[in-house]
Each structure stands twice: as structure tokens, then as C-alpha cells.
Amino acid sequence: MPVREVGLVGLGLMGSAMSTRLLAEGFSVVGYDVAGAAREAHQARGGTVVTGTAEVASRCPVVILSLPNGQVSREACFGPGGIVEGVRDDSIVVETSTVLPREAEAMAADLGKLDAHFADAALSGHSEMVGRGEALGMVGGDAADVAAVEPILDPFCREVMHVGGPGDGMRAKIVVNEILTINRFAVAEGLVLAEKLGVDVARMLEVLRASAAYSKAMDMWGDRMVERRYTEPASRVDSHSKDARLTIQLGREHQAPMLLTTQINQVVQGMLANGMAELDNSSVVEALRALAGIAPALPDVGARPGS
């Protein structure tokens, strides 16, 4: 019988988008988050709230993790009151947080000792895309486990791709993130150049979308850059910074050049230092506008680039 009750640990931007899609498709979603406001919002959407991660696992054969990093995911699984205290022999833990591949591999191995299953289902797409069912799921794990979780990923993924064993979903995600970051930065840099040249930036974005320079980043962040709409983020600057650290770390470990990623990350660190951590990633255009001598148009977030 298909699984209709799904556990979700982590109800932030991505977790809440996933729960919304699952609930809309008729799934019962049992959720937990350390933040009371996130739990209340989940309950208001029609979800069920429980007291901890162990209870999520005891009630649901599939548990999705949507957490800040690998350390938090591991604590949610193996720490006091964690998932392992409620896990069943046939349970599947699905990691959608962005973690290091070796962290995903270790989770798979340690859950396997308890006869539980694991899949790392990395998502390509920000929270608004997840909320529209437009994400790409890149899943690492045993073929049978991937097949079992695919119907649960379908509500928020336009496509689910099995990319290999445990950890390979995260490897694919990190490569995708690297290229997407470069594309987003390129869009911002190009729009700032257009502004300096006196070209209407909204019209320039239309031209870019129709040109050979097109990238998905234009659809994900271009309108926000033109409209300077940063305060209801689909993806945050601080989340980008965390993901960039993983990318750069893996690049160093495997002796892969990280020229553009490293340079872009320097700009992002400046954004963090100027109070932009909670803004949407499209706000990188304002950091570049400041460098170009254009007064940035930012909400009141404290110190700003160029101030």
C-alpha cells in the first residue's frame, strides 16, 4: 500500500514548502521543528505537530529531514530523543538538507545497522519552486528505496532522478549549486552593467531571457533583482554562504579549481557583514550596485554595502 503518512523534521522555508505540497496532495504530514512559530504554521496548514523527532519516526514509515546542515541532521537522527528512538525496521529517512556527501554516507551506514533505510534527496530549486512543484530531485540510495520515496517527492518535484548510491545526491546538488551561483552572479553583474549604460533593466532582463545568454537563474532571481524585492526570501544569503563553504571545501579536498566560486563568496561575506544575511539571494545585485557607485536600494537591515 502506498505511504500516505509522511514525517517532516524541519519546517523552515524548504520544509514548509514541502509540507504545503504534500498536504495539498492528500498526504498526512507529521511535523516537528524546534521553533514554536514553525510548528504553529505547520498546524495551521493542516499538518500534525508532535513533541519531537522520535515521535515523528514512530508514526511515519518515511521521515524527511529539512535542516540547516549535516551536524543538525545527525543530531536529529542519533541524538537524545532522535529518530533512531522511534525508527522501524522498514523506515526510510530522506535527507533533503544540503550536507557533505560523506555525512550522507555515514547516515546511511549507521541507519543500516538498525535495518532502517536512507536516501539523500537533494533538491534543485528554491522554496518558491518547491512550493510550485518545480524542483528537481537528485536522489542517492538503493534503487528500491529511491522507488519507494519517489511518490513522496513527486508533489514538489517536476522530475526525480536516481543519480547513484548514498551521498551521490549531495554530490550532484553541490555541483548544481556551484553553477547556479555563478549564473545568478552573472545575471546580477550584467544588470548592473546595463544600469550603468543607461539601459532599462526590466527590458534588459527580457532581452537576456530571449538571448543565447539565458539561464534558469534569470527566472529564479531576475524579477526580484529588477523589482528589488528581497525581504520575503525564496532562498537566503546566509544559506548560500553555508552551501558555498561546502562547495569550496570539497573543491579543495579533490583539487578542483574554485576560481569563480571563491571570488563570489568574498562578495557574499561582505553582504553578511553588512546585515544582509536574511535577505533573498537576489540581493547580490545590490552589493554589485554599491561597488559600481550606485546607491543600493535595500530595506532597513542595518549597515549596508558602501555605507
Secondary structure by P-SEA (a helix, b strand, c coil): ccccbbbbccccaaaaaaaaaaaaaccccccccccaaaaaaaaaacccccccaaaaaacccbbbbbcccaaaaaaaccccccccccccccbbbbbcccccaaaaaaaaaaaaaacbbbbbccccccaaaaaaccbbbbccccaaaaaaacccccccccccccccccaaaaaaaaaaaaaaaaaaaaaaaaaaaaaaacccaaaaaaaaaacccccccccccaaaaaacccccccccaaaaaaaaaaaaaaaaaaccccaaaaaaaaaaaaaaaaccccccccaaaaaaaaaaccccccccccccccc
